[in-house]
């Protein structure tokens, strides 16, 4: 082999060896980086695992919390993050009984189905002078619902004012009747001996049809309370004070008593002898004691 060929062969061998060495060096240098990458991968996997575990634990706690809440939702409510037994309101039971809305108590109104506040509203209305003169007046109260009124309407009892026993304080409660007319009603009742018909109020000066219509449904009369008039023995002053006799009628009765005995004292005789007018005789039949 020539020197040139041998030199070429040696050069080739060294080239191959150099190339192999270079490859080895590169692999040695890259190996730690690969390890670190592997470590980072494992760390990432570990971190991901921890996060997954934390998330699962939180999920479990949330599931437990929801489970507790859902398991006790029928009997417990949440307040401030704590569960406590729910307090169920007892079912109210209502009563139905006769009552006068002008005198019924707050406690009785609650028993009838009104709330405490609604009952107190009605009490305040009455304390300020309000009065229920009819069932419709009670229905007008805004605290009385239509449903409540339908149930209670049959039990509402508003007694009418009895004219022959009423005092001034009761009379002024009537619609359109103040102290002035209350005194006139009492005075006329005393002169008559009592009322036998509510329409006799129209005979009082100042009480016209309109005023009478405003109170007619609120009043009544008890004819057993009438005081009878003894025409045969009554003094002339008492006779003269009676609205259906007056001074003229009292004088006629006085003369008639002097002329005839009591056997002639009948309404028909008083009319035929022109002692009294037929109109006044019909009115006096409710008061006089003659047969």
FITI-48285 format. One record per residue: x, y, z of N, C-alpha, C in turn; residue in three letters. Coordinates in Angstrom, 3 decimals. Atoms other than C-alpha are relative to their C-alpha. Example, Ala and Ser with C-alpha at 12.3 -4.5 7.8 and 13.67 -1.06 7.14 Angstrom:
       n_u       n_v       n_w      ca_u      ca_v      ca_w       c_u       c_v       c_w  resn
     0.890    -1.190     0.000    12.300    -4.500     7.800     0.900     1.200     0.000   ALA
    -0.820    -1.190    -0.060    13.670    -1.060     7.140    -0.770     1.090     0.730   SER
END
This chain:
       n_u       n_v       n_w      ca_u      ca_v      ca_w       c_u       c_v       c_w  resn
     0.872    -1.182     0.000     0.000     0.000     0.000     0.904     1.226     0.000   UNK
    -0.809    -1.213     0.098     1.321     3.368    -0.893    -0.224     0.880     1.201   UNK
     0.119    -0.913    -1.149     1.874     6.104     1.679    -1.224     0.852    -0.098   UNK
     1.191    -0.866     0.155    -0.904     8.223     0.280    -1.269    -0.744     0.358   UNK
     1.194     0.792    -0.328    -3.420     5.409     0.555    -0.071    -0.249     1.497   UNK
    -0.010     0.230    -1.449    -2.325     4.655     4.086    -0.382     1.245     0.741   UNK
     0.368    -1.280    -0.658    -2.590     8.315     5.056    -1.501     0.255    -0.116   UNK
     1.455    -0.208     0.188    -6.079     8.446     3.576    -0.816    -0.897     0.928   UNK
     0.742     0.922    -0.866    -7.138     5.369     5.498     0.023     0.455     1.455   UNK
    -0.124    -0.473    -1.392    -5.823     6.749     8.786    -0.900     1.193     0.220   UNK
     0.845    -1.209    -0.136    -7.567    10.030     8.165    -1.472    -0.392     0.106   UNK
     1.402     0.439    -0.043   -10.829     8.202     7.503    -0.344    -0.585     1.359   UNK
     0.264     0.606    -1.327   -10.506     6.191    10.715    -0.199     1.082     1.054   UNK
     0.120    -1.084    -0.989    -9.893     9.362    12.755    -1.291     0.803    -0.192   UNK
     1.268    -0.740     0.256   -12.854    11.028    11.058    -1.189    -0.733     0.586   UNK
     1.110     0.810    -0.543   -15.156     8.151    11.961     0.002     0.056     1.517   UNK
    -0.088    -0.036    -1.457   -13.858     8.123    15.534    -0.438     1.354     0.548   UNK
     0.419    -1.339    -0.448   -14.309    11.867    15.808    -1.513     0.198    -0.051   UNK
     1.461    -0.124     0.143   -17.841    11.623    14.547    -0.722    -0.760     1.120   UNK
     0.602     0.792    -1.062   -18.690     8.871    17.044     0.159     0.709     1.343   UNK
    -0.233    -0.721    -1.262   -17.122    10.916    19.853    -0.947     1.181     0.130   UNK
     0.916    -1.163    -0.027   -19.165    13.916    18.909    -1.414    -0.437     0.371   UNK
     1.360     0.509    -0.317   -22.327    11.856    19.010    -0.097    -0.358     1.474   UNK
    -0.012     0.396    -1.413   -21.412    10.492    22.466    -0.087     1.215     0.903   UNK
    -0.004    -1.221    -0.815   -20.688    13.938    23.820    -1.388     0.637     0.010   UNK
     1.346    -0.614     0.094   -24.016    15.255    22.550    -1.004    -0.758     0.861   UNK
     0.939     0.805    -0.790   -25.907    12.361    24.191     0.217     0.217     1.486   UNK
    -0.299    -0.214    -1.415   -24.106    12.925    27.488    -0.560     1.341     0.455   UNK
     0.480    -1.350    -0.361   -24.924    16.618    27.440    -1.541     0.046     0.070   UNK
     1.470    -0.048     0.047   -28.641    16.060    26.560    -0.673    -0.861     1.056   UNK
     0.645     0.916    -0.955   -29.255    13.290    29.122    -0.535     0.699     1.240   UNK
     0.557    -0.691    -1.169   -29.629    15.597    32.230    -1.252     0.818    -0.328   UNK
     1.175    -0.787     0.388   -32.066    17.835    30.329    -1.214    -0.895    -0.144   UNK
     1.129     0.937     0.108   -34.163    14.847    29.526    -0.487    -0.423     1.354   UNK
     0.388     0.383    -1.375   -34.093    13.862    33.200    -0.820     1.074     0.672   UNK
     0.744    -1.112    -0.596   -35.153    17.283    34.279    -1.391     0.084    -0.593   UNK
     1.324    -0.050     0.643   -37.922    17.214    31.705    -0.897    -1.065     0.559   UNK
     0.802     1.084    -0.563   -39.005    13.901    33.049    -0.448     0.331     1.390   UNK
     0.371    -0.403    -1.369   -38.858    15.265    36.573    -1.108     1.025    -0.001   UNK
     1.052    -1.024     0.092   -40.878    18.293    35.537    -1.323    -0.628    -0.358   UNK
     1.244     0.667     0.399   -43.402    16.026    33.904    -0.629    -0.697     1.182   UNK
     0.559     0.689    -1.184   -43.677    13.943    37.045    -0.533     1.001     0.995   UNK
     0.480    -1.025    -0.941   -43.935    17.147    39.136    -1.335     0.554    -0.427   UNK
     1.274    -0.519     0.523   -46.631    18.436    36.847    -1.115    -0.991     0.243   UNK
     1.014     1.021    -0.239   -48.415    15.143    37.074    -0.382    -0.047     1.473   UNK
     0.275     0.025    -1.441   -48.047    15.219    40.871    -0.875     1.173     0.402   UNK
     0.780    -1.209    -0.331   -49.342    18.800    41.045    -1.424    -0.154    -0.487   UNK
     1.340     0.205     0.547   -52.230    17.926    38.784    -0.784    -0.971     0.850   UNK
     0.662     1.003    -0.857   -52.966    14.927    40.964    -0.488     0.626     1.287   UNK
     0.398    -0.651    -1.258   -52.957    17.063    44.110    -1.212     0.886    -0.223   UNK
     1.144    -0.867     0.270   -55.292    19.590    42.522    -1.264    -0.811    -0.193   UNK
     1.166     0.870     0.208   -57.557    16.774    41.442    -0.543    -0.511     1.324   UNK
     0.423     0.487    -1.313   -57.560    15.381    44.973    -0.700     1.101     0.794   UNK
     0.622    -1.123    -0.726   -58.309    18.827    46.462    -1.389     0.271    -0.543   UNK
     1.296    -0.253     0.633   -61.090    19.351    43.926    -1.003    -1.073     0.393   UNK
     0.897     1.090    -0.385   -62.498    15.923    44.725    -0.449     0.135     1.446   UNK
     0.373    -0.171    -1.409   -62.351    16.635    48.459    -1.036     1.099     0.159   UNK
     0.989    -1.085    -0.081   -64.153    19.940    47.977    -1.349    -0.460    -0.528   UNK
     1.239     0.512     0.588   -66.693    18.224    45.771    -0.717    -0.915     0.971   UNK
     0.612     0.899    -0.983   -67.188    15.550    48.424    -0.651     0.762     1.130   UNK
     0.584    -0.791    -1.090   -67.688    18.194    51.099    -1.283     0.682    -0.462   UNK
     1.195    -0.641     0.522   -70.158    20.040    48.892    -1.133    -0.997    -0.146   UNK
     1.016     1.041     0.140   -71.927    16.783    48.133    -0.584    -0.358     1.355   UNK
     0.470     0.313    -1.351   -72.065    16.015    51.846    -0.935     1.082     0.499   UNK
     0.824    -1.122    -0.471   -73.408    19.482    52.559    -1.363    -0.025    -0.664   UNK
     1.279     0.065     0.708   -76.031    19.164    49.847    -0.823    -1.172     0.472   UNK
     0.700     1.182    -0.478   -76.870    15.717    51.082    -0.680     0.276     1.326   UNK
     0.567    -0.319    -1.319   -77.397    17.011    54.609    -1.195     0.916    -0.159   UNK
     1.078    -0.959     0.168   -79.474    19.919    53.418    -1.219    -0.646    -0.634   UNK
     1.121     0.625     0.681   -81.563    17.845    51.038    -0.655    -1.045     0.869   UNK
     0.562     1.029    -0.860   -81.985    15.112    53.592    -0.845     0.570     1.114   UNK
     0.731    -0.595    -1.120   -83.356    17.559    56.129    -0.840     1.186    -0.446   UNK
     0.719    -1.166     0.501   -85.080    20.065    53.865    -1.429     0.039     0.478   UNK
     1.388     0.017    -0.453   -88.477    18.945    55.116    -0.162     0.512     1.410   UNK
     0.129    -0.365    -1.408   -87.657    19.767    58.694     0.945     1.093     0.425   UNK
    -0.980    -0.990    -0.412   -84.737    22.234    58.641     0.127     1.093    -1.038   UNK
    -0.294    -1.115     0.885   -83.903    25.620    57.134     1.371     0.520     0.342   UNK
    -1.334    -0.529    -0.215   -80.541    27.317    56.703    -0.087     1.430     0.471   UNK
    -0.063    -1.355    -0.500   -79.844    30.462    58.682     1.413     0.261     0.486   UNK
    -1.367    -0.326    -0.407   -76.354    32.016    58.935     0.954    -1.148    -0.168   UNK
    -0.913     1.118     0.237   -74.768    28.848    57.588    -0.264    -1.190     0.892   UNK
     0.309     1.099    -0.920   -76.301    26.673    60.321    -1.423    -0.469    -0.245   UNK
     1.327     0.559     0.164   -79.226    24.361    60.057    -0.727     0.027     1.337   UNK
     0.790     0.012    -1.229   -82.013    24.752    62.569    -1.392    -0.543    -0.317   UNK
     1.348     0.535     0.249   -85.418    23.139    62.982    -0.935     1.119    -0.432   UNK
     0.969    -0.985     0.469   -88.107    24.979    61.042    -1.195     0.016     0.943   UNK
     1.157    -0.145    -0.887   -90.905    26.356    63.213    -1.231     0.161    -0.867   UNK
     1.213    -0.068     0.813   -94.180    25.596    61.468    -1.105     0.693     0.783   UNK
     1.080    -0.737    -0.648   -97.051    27.960    62.212    -1.213    -0.901     0.204   UNK
     1.182     0.835    -0.233  -100.023    26.272    63.836    -1.178     0.498    -0.837   UNK
     1.170    -0.346     0.799  -103.156    26.222    61.717    -1.058     0.661     0.877   UNK
     1.004    -0.714    -0.775  -105.666    28.802    62.946    -1.371    -0.619    -0.229   UNK
     1.376     0.483     0.098  -109.154    27.603    63.675    -0.934     1.170     0.269   UNK
     0.922    -1.114    -0.113  -111.973    30.066    63.188    -1.342    -0.461     0.565   UNK
     1.315     0.276    -0.563  -115.298    30.247    64.976    -1.029     0.870    -0.697   UNK
     1.110    -0.789     0.524  -118.672    31.498    63.843    -1.080     0.056     1.062   UNK
     1.023    -0.174    -1.039  -121.062    32.930    66.392    -0.617     1.389    -0.155   UNK
     0.668    -1.304     0.119  -123.566    35.829    66.617     0.818     1.092     0.693   UNK
    -0.754    -1.103    -0.597  -121.901    39.180    67.261    -0.540     1.336    -0.507   UNK
     0.352    -1.373     0.350  -122.637    42.888    67.235     1.308     0.735    -0.280   UNK
    -1.277    -0.648     0.317  -119.813    44.714    65.406     0.253     1.276     0.797   UNK
    -0.176    -1.215    -0.804  -120.415    47.746    67.642     0.502    -0.297     1.413   UNK
    -0.394     0.348    -1.366  -119.625    45.848    70.836     0.943    -1.196     0.075   UNK
    -0.864     1.182    -0.019  -117.596    42.760    69.827     1.416     0.404     0.404   UNK
    -1.342    -0.304    -0.493  -114.179    42.623    71.516     1.057    -0.390    -1.023   UNK
    -1.122     0.318     0.874  -110.778    42.420    69.839     0.270    -1.503     0.017   UNK
    -0.232     1.440    -0.120  -110.341    38.880    71.155    -1.059    -0.785    -0.771   UNK
     1.068     0.698     0.711  -113.716    37.816    69.758     0.140     0.165    -1.508   UNK
    -0.228    -0.202     1.434  -112.889    39.343    66.373     1.074    -0.944    -0.522   UNK
    -1.042     0.936     0.410  -109.738    37.224    66.250    -0.538    -1.420    -0.054   UNK
     0.613     1.332     0.025  -111.758    34.141    67.099    -0.879    -0.167    -1.241   UNK
     0.855     0.039     1.183  -114.032    35.043    64.183     0.807    -0.120    -1.293   UNK
    -0.835     0.185     1.178  -111.066    34.963    61.794     0.842     1.183    -0.387   UNK
    -0.820    -1.157     0.319  -109.508    38.434    61.796     1.341    -0.111     0.705   UNK
    -1.295    -0.038    -0.658  -105.849    38.967    62.592    -0.057     1.033     1.121   UNK
    -0.031    -0.961    -1.104  -104.855    40.966    65.659    -0.008     1.434    -0.531   UNK
    -0.062    -1.359     0.565  -104.025    44.003    63.521    -1.338     0.401    -0.610   UNK
     1.297    -0.308     0.589  -107.323    43.782    61.635    -1.037     0.291     1.078   UNK
     0.940    -0.216    -1.101  -109.270    43.503    64.887     0.238     1.354     0.661   UNK
    -0.315    -1.292    -0.611  -107.454    46.521    66.308    -0.414     1.160    -0.903   UNK
     0.464    -1.034     0.930  -108.311    48.503    63.173    -1.478     0.296     0.212   UNK
     1.430    -0.185    -0.258  -112.001    47.941    63.833    -0.218     0.678     1.351   UNK
     0.112    -0.617    -1.325  -111.540    48.848    67.501     0.354     1.486    -0.074   UNK
    -0.386    -1.414     0.157  -109.772    52.097    66.514    -1.096     0.789    -0.692   UNK
     1.106    -0.660     0.702  -112.617    52.936    64.139    -1.139     0.332     0.961   UNK
     1.083    -0.241    -0.973  -115.158    52.561    66.945     0.401     1.020     1.046   UNK
    -0.448    -0.933    -1.043  -113.041    54.471    69.472    -0.009     1.441    -0.490   UNK
     0.031    -1.345     0.569  -113.029    57.445    67.097    -1.415     0.446    -0.362   UNK
     1.395    -0.389     0.235  -116.832    57.521    66.967    -0.689    -0.756    -1.104   UNK
     0.611     0.771     1.073  -117.421    55.063    64.140    -1.057    -0.949     0.527   UNK
     1.089     0.873    -0.418  -120.588    53.029    64.286    -0.503    -0.793    -1.200   UNK
     0.555     0.863     1.043  -121.936    50.112    62.283    -1.519    -0.018     0.153   UNK
     1.455    -0.064    -0.063  -125.579    50.793    61.547    -0.663    -1.102    -0.801   UNK
     0.537     1.083     0.822  -126.002    47.941    59.096     1.117    -0.990    -0.315   UNK
    -0.995     0.992     0.394  -124.265    44.818    57.860     0.893     0.551    -1.112   UNK
    -0.771    -0.584     1.104  -123.188    46.762    54.786     1.110     0.907     0.525   UNK
    -1.037    -0.855    -0.585  -121.272    49.199    57.023     1.203    -0.835     0.429   UNK
    -1.092     0.889    -0.416  -119.233    46.297    58.412     0.768    -0.506    -1.214   UNK
    -0.641     0.494     1.220  -118.529    45.038    54.902     0.915     1.053    -0.616   UNK
    -0.786    -1.079     0.591  -117.117    48.453    53.932     1.384     0.137     0.625   UNK
    -1.317    -0.062    -0.625  -114.194    48.055    56.355     1.010    -0.726    -0.898   UNK
    -0.958     0.586     0.935  -111.103    47.420    54.213     0.667    -1.254     0.554   UNK
    -0.615     1.197    -0.588  -109.866    44.783    56.679    -0.934    -1.202    -0.067   UNK
     0.972     1.097     0.115  -113.000    42.703    56.058    -0.056    -0.422    -1.468   UNK
    -0.014     0.482     1.377  -112.455    40.652    52.910    -1.391    -0.501    -0.392   UNK
     1.291     0.494     0.492  -115.359    39.538    50.727    -0.261    -1.420     0.501   UNK
     0.162     1.386    -0.464  -114.725    35.920    51.691    -0.384    -0.044     1.472   UNK
     0.302    -0.048    -1.428  -114.752    36.762    55.402    -1.419     0.491     0.232   UNK
     1.340    -0.544    -0.200  -117.925    38.807    55.092    -1.075    -1.020    -0.360   UNK
     0.979     1.018     0.398  -119.762    36.025    53.267    -0.201    -1.017     1.124   UNK
     0.102     0.978    -1.096  -118.978    33.671    56.159    -0.650     0.594     1.234   UNK
     0.482    -0.607    -1.244  -119.807    36.146    58.931    -1.362     0.682    -0.116   UNK
     1.228    -0.777     0.190  -122.805    37.939    57.394    -1.225    -0.576     0.719   UNK
     1.178     0.542    -0.706  -125.415    35.484    58.791     0.068     0.173     1.522   UNK
    -0.163    -0.087    -1.457  -123.999    36.029    62.304     0.038     1.447     0.515   UNK
    -0.036    -1.406    -0.417  -123.977    39.836    62.331    -1.365     0.408     0.538   UNK
     1.250    -0.432    -0.639  -126.607    41.151    64.717     0.181     1.421     0.535   UNK
    -0.065    -1.395    -0.432  -127.014    44.909    65.031    -1.377     0.383     0.528   UNK
     1.326    -0.295    -0.564  -129.887    45.570    67.430    -0.431     1.427    -0.308   UNK
     0.524    -1.341     0.258  -132.105    48.496    66.559    -0.213     0.747     1.312   UNK
     0.181    -0.841    -1.186  -132.485    51.373    68.976    -1.487     0.095     0.328   UNK
     1.404    -0.047    -0.428  -135.735    51.157    70.951    -0.298     1.408     0.510   UNK
     0.233    -1.418    -0.266  -137.184    54.678    71.054    -0.588     0.290     1.375   UNK
     0.676    -0.279    -1.271  -139.208    54.327    74.255     0.886    -0.197     1.228   UNK
    -0.921     0.178    -1.132  -136.209    53.418    76.417     1.359     0.653    -0.258   UNK
    -1.301    -0.589     0.342  -133.328    55.146    74.608     0.215     1.307     0.742   UNK
    -0.334    -1.279    -0.619  -131.519    57.969    76.376     0.659     0.904    -1.038   UNK
    -0.566    -0.980     0.916  -129.920    61.045    74.862     1.301    -0.495    -0.627   UNK
    -1.279     0.490     0.508  -126.504    59.387    74.535    -0.191    -1.005    -1.130   UNK
     0.265     0.981     1.055  -128.001    56.572    72.460    -0.596     0.659    -1.234   UNK
     0.652    -0.661     1.131  -130.077    58.884    70.302     0.985     0.749    -0.887   UNK
    -0.959    -0.772     0.802  -127.126    61.026    69.214     0.852    -0.909    -0.885   UNK
    -0.725     0.931     0.849  -125.585    57.876    67.726    -0.725    -0.247    -1.313   UNK
     0.770     0.187     1.219  -128.352    57.839    65.124     0.473     0.962    -1.079   UNK
    -0.417    -0.835     1.129  -127.542    59.198    61.689    -0.903     1.230    -0.095   UNK
     0.746    -1.237     0.148  -128.588    62.832    61.455    -0.611     0.545     1.275   UNK
     0.570    -0.444    -1.285  -129.485    63.159    65.137     1.127     0.438     0.927   UNK
    -0.961    -0.536    -0.946  -127.347    65.415    67.276    -0.681     0.291     1.323   UNK
     0.588    -0.320    -1.312  -127.950    66.706    70.820    -1.325     0.774    -0.099   UNK
     1.217    -0.818     0.141  -130.593    69.184    69.598    -1.212    -0.877    -0.297   UNK
     1.124     0.861     0.348  -132.837    66.598    67.939    -0.200    -1.116     1.014   UNK
     0.158     1.010    -1.056  -132.151    64.063    70.674    -0.898     0.537     1.103   UNK
     0.845    -0.616    -1.037  -133.700    66.474    73.193    -1.447     0.111    -0.476   UNK
     1.351    -0.133     0.529  -136.695    67.062    70.913    -0.716    -1.352    -0.038   UNK
     0.596     1.347     0.020  -137.272    63.300    70.514    -0.414    -0.423     1.398   UNK
     0.328     0.367    -1.384  -137.164    62.781    74.275    -1.177     0.823     0.519   UNK
     1.092    -0.865    -0.454  -139.463    65.730    74.923    -1.323    -0.442    -0.616   UNK
     1.232     0.432     0.661  -142.014    64.555    72.381    -0.449    -1.353     0.530   UNK
     0.349     1.303    -0.591  -141.875    61.027    73.776    -0.673     0.176     1.344   UNK
     0.580    -0.247    -1.319  -142.627    62.370    77.264    -1.410     0.553    -0.115   UNK
     1.323    -0.589     0.182  -145.592    64.410    76.025    -1.002    -1.025    -0.522   UNK
     0.882     1.035     0.550  -147.004    61.472    74.057    -0.323    -1.081     1.020   UNK
     0.116     1.176    -0.847  -146.468    58.876    76.727     0.712    -1.183    -0.628   UNK
    -0.739     1.059     0.699  -144.215    56.914    74.376    -0.406    -0.082    -1.456   UNK
     0.283     0.156     1.429  -144.058    56.116    70.688    -0.609    -1.377    -0.274   UNK
     0.539     1.287     0.429  -146.212    53.421    69.114     0.361    -0.287    -1.458   UNK
    -0.414     0.162     1.392  -144.844    53.946    65.571     1.195     0.916    -0.250   UNK
    -1.180    -0.815     0.243  -141.459    55.157    64.381    -0.328     1.225    -0.855   UNK
     0.371    -1.127     0.861  -143.219    57.433    61.871    -0.503     1.202     0.793   UNK
     0.387    -1.136    -0.823  -144.356    59.608    64.776     1.133     1.025     0.104   UNK
    -1.118    -0.947    -0.011  -140.880    61.149    64.600    -0.189     1.097    -1.047   UNK
     0.247    -0.994     1.037  -142.056    62.939    61.453    -0.887     1.138     0.501   UNK
     0.843    -1.036    -0.583  -144.411    64.914    63.680     0.831     1.045     0.753   UNK
    -0.898    -0.920    -0.698  -141.395    66.597    65.302     0.514     1.035    -0.987   UNK
    -0.464    -1.079     0.864  -140.515    69.945    63.820     1.496    -0.140    -0.291   UNK
    -1.396     0.107     0.415  -137.273    69.681    61.847     0.388    -1.381    -0.486   UNK
    -0.292     1.344     0.489  -137.359    65.932    61.219    -0.848    -0.236    -1.236   UNK
     0.715     0.170     1.264  -138.307    65.722    57.570     0.206    -1.413    -0.541   UNK
    -0.065     1.346     0.585  -138.570    62.721    55.261     1.440    -0.441    -0.245   UNK
    -1.393     0.352     0.271  -134.878    62.863    54.339     0.744    -0.396     1.272   UNK
    -0.664     0.329    -1.260  -133.657    62.915    57.924    -0.552    -1.308     0.570   UNK
     0.626     1.216    -0.508  -136.133    60.213    58.888     0.506    -1.227    -0.750   UNK
    -0.470     1.133     0.802  -135.001    57.969    56.023     1.396    -0.435     0.415   UNK
    -1.356     0.334    -0.407  -131.441    58.142    57.344     0.090    -0.817     1.269   UNK
    -0.051     0.737    -1.269  -132.375    56.571    60.685    -1.093    -1.057     0.142   UNK
     1.161     0.896    -0.121  -135.549    54.562    60.004     0.394    -1.461     0.187   UNK
    -0.404     1.414    -0.092  -133.666    51.255    59.611     0.693    -0.322     1.314   UNK
    -0.762     0.226    -1.232  -131.891    51.727    62.930    -0.854     0.065     1.257   UNK
     0.844    -0.207    -1.184  -134.886    52.241    65.232    -1.207    -0.925    -0.003   UNK
     1.218     0.784    -0.178  -137.861    50.354    66.582    -0.715     0.519     1.241   UNK
     0.750    -0.422    -1.187  -140.547    50.814    69.231    -0.590    -1.219     0.691   UNK
     0.634     1.024    -0.821  -141.844    48.645    72.044    -1.274     0.620     0.563   UNK
     1.268    -0.627    -0.391  -145.535    49.492    72.447    -0.406    -0.328     1.439   UNK
     0.325     0.304    -1.397  -145.640    47.857    75.881     0.558     1.066     0.939   UNK
    -0.598    -1.063    -0.821  -143.631    50.847    77.122    -0.843     1.277     0.006   UNK
     0.826    -1.206     0.093  -146.418    53.323    76.315    -0.685     0.290     1.337   UNK
     0.707    -0.456    -1.212  -147.841    55.299    79.229    -1.402     0.471    -0.405   UNK
     1.373    -0.307     0.390  -151.627    55.428    79.003    -0.518     1.267     0.701   UNK
     0.568    -1.255    -0.478  -153.702    58.556    79.516    -1.434    -0.230     0.482   UNK
     1.334     0.146    -0.586  -156.732    58.540    81.821    -0.776     1.303    -0.233   UNK
     0.728    -1.220     0.351  -159.061    61.044    80.175    -0.995     0.430     1.082   UNK
     1.025    -0.308    -1.002  -161.578    60.834    82.989     0.583     0.697     1.230   UNK
    -0.582    -0.530    -1.237  -159.209    61.726    85.812     1.201     0.927    -0.210   UNK
    -1.208    -0.791     0.215  -156.217    63.447    84.222    -0.275     1.491     0.158   UNK
     0.132    -1.443    -0.175  -155.660    67.085    85.120     0.018     0.684    -1.363   UNK
     0.080    -0.735     1.255  -156.361    69.685    82.462     1.386     0.325    -0.557   UNK
    -1.354    -0.343     0.466  -152.664    70.636    82.313     0.668    -1.189    -0.685   UNK
    -0.582     1.203     0.610  -151.684    67.039    81.546    -0.646    -0.254    -1.352   UNK
     0.702     0.179     1.272  -154.349    66.783    78.867     0.504     0.997    -1.044   UNK
    -0.409    -1.056     0.932  -153.260    70.068    77.316     1.411    -0.225    -0.533   UNK
    -1.388     0.225     0.440  -149.646    68.925    77.111     0.121    -1.126    -1.016   UNK
    -0.072     1.107     0.953  -150.503    65.882    75.005    -0.106     0.532    -1.425   UNK
    -0.015    -0.527     1.375  -149.700    66.506    71.303    -1.308    -0.209    -0.759   UNK
     1.212     0.288     0.743  -152.998    64.971    70.140    -1.236     0.638     0.633   UNK
     1.107    -0.709    -0.644  -155.133    67.086    72.481     0.235     1.515    -0.029   UNK
    -0.286    -1.430    -0.065  -153.534    70.453    73.128    -0.985     0.714     0.921   UNK
     0.866    -0.789    -0.870  -155.266    73.255    74.976    -1.464    -0.116    -0.424   UNK
     1.373     0.084     0.499  -158.350    73.131    72.750    -0.624    -1.343     0.334   UNK
     0.525     1.325    -0.306  -158.794    69.398    73.177    -0.197    -0.194     1.484   UNK
     0.133     0.122    -1.446  -158.216    69.632    76.933    -1.275     0.697     0.483   UNK
     1.216    -0.715    -0.392  -161.051    72.193    77.258    -1.239    -0.771    -0.425   UNK
     1.145     0.778     0.471  -163.374    70.029    75.178    -0.218    -1.210     0.902   UNK
     0.103     1.140    -0.914  -162.642    67.029    77.400    -0.552     0.466     1.348   UNK
     0.461    -0.533    -1.293  -163.204    69.174    80.506    -1.514     0.236    -0.035   UNK
     1.422    -0.236     0.120  -166.688    70.255    79.293    -0.769    -1.303    -0.121   UNK
     0.670     1.278     0.213  -167.572    66.747    78.188    -0.121    -0.778     1.302   UNK
     0.048     0.700    -1.293  -166.719    65.330    81.617    -1.094     0.567     0.890   UNK
     1.024    -0.633    -0.824  -169.143    67.807    83.181    -1.401    -0.344    -0.456   UNK
     1.317     0.281     0.558  -171.995    66.788    80.891    -0.373    -1.481     0.008   UNK
     0.305     1.423     0.130  -171.688    63.030    80.628     0.826    -0.821     0.989   UNK
    -0.748     0.883    -0.893  -170.721    60.191    82.913     0.944    -0.875    -0.826   UNK
    -1.047     0.787     0.662  -167.966    57.724    82.110    -0.541    -1.045    -0.960   UNK
     0.573     0.997     0.900  -170.351    55.328    80.360    -0.029     0.495    -1.439   UNK
     0.025    -0.572     1.334  -170.383    57.693    77.413     1.406     0.272    -0.549   UNK
    -1.372    -0.303     0.410  -166.608    57.785    77.159     0.547    -1.103    -0.917   UNK
    -0.528     0.902     1.027  -165.943    55.849    73.997     0.549     0.851    -1.133   UNK
    -0.529    -0.771     1.130  -163.929    56.911    70.982    -1.095     0.464    -0.956   UNK
     1.089    -0.371     0.915  -167.107    56.871    68.898    -0.786     1.183     0.549   UNK
     0.733    -1.107    -0.610  -168.884    59.163    71.372     0.804     1.293    -0.081   UNK
    -0.832    -1.199     0.063  -165.966    61.580    71.490    -0.006     0.590    -1.400   UNK
     0.054    -0.484     1.381  -166.166    61.779    67.713    -1.360     0.572    -0.345   UNK
     1.352    -0.453     0.347  -169.926    62.106    67.402    -0.366     1.301     0.714   UNK
     0.263    -1.220    -0.749  -170.022    64.858    70.014     0.984     1.109    -0.361   UNK
    -0.975    -0.974     0.492  -167.196    66.651    68.192     0.935     0.508     1.099   UNK
    -0.952    -0.362    -1.042  -165.040    66.626    71.276     1.411     0.026    -0.591   UNK
    -1.309     0.095     0.654  -162.035    65.565    69.220    -0.200    -0.335    -1.469   UNK
     0.061     0.345     1.428  -161.313    65.241    65.511     0.214    -1.504    -0.168   UNK
    -0.153     1.433     0.250  -161.484    61.784    63.996     1.475    -0.390    -0.129   UNK
    -1.435     0.279     0.150  -157.794    62.010    63.125     0.675    -0.160     1.346   UNK
    -0.624     0.074    -1.324  -156.799    62.693    66.730    -0.552    -1.158     0.824   UNK
     0.569     1.145    -0.724  -159.191    60.067    68.038     0.735    -1.280    -0.382   UNK
    -0.714     1.193     0.453  -157.450    57.403    65.894     1.387    -0.074     0.615   UNK
    -1.332    -0.026    -0.615  -154.092    58.509    67.249    -0.072    -0.275     1.493   UNK
     0.116     0.145    -1.456  -155.330    58.626    70.851    -0.409    -1.405     0.437   UNK
     0.417     1.364    -0.374  -156.688    55.080    70.739     1.146    -0.801     0.608   UNK
    -1.166     0.714    -0.524  -153.133    53.903    71.482     0.337     0.442     1.435   UNK
    -0.416    -0.570    -1.290  -153.000    56.032    74.655    -1.130     0.074     1.041   UNK
     1.069    -0.209    -0.978  -156.425    56.507    76.231    -0.522    -1.306     0.567   UNK
     0.441     1.200    -0.709  -157.951    54.081    78.698    -1.478    -0.307    -0.189   UNK
     1.419     0.268     0.158  -161.567    54.305    77.606    -0.194    -1.181    -0.940   UNK
     0.312     1.182     0.802  -163.198    51.223    76.049    -0.865     0.379    -1.198   UNK
END
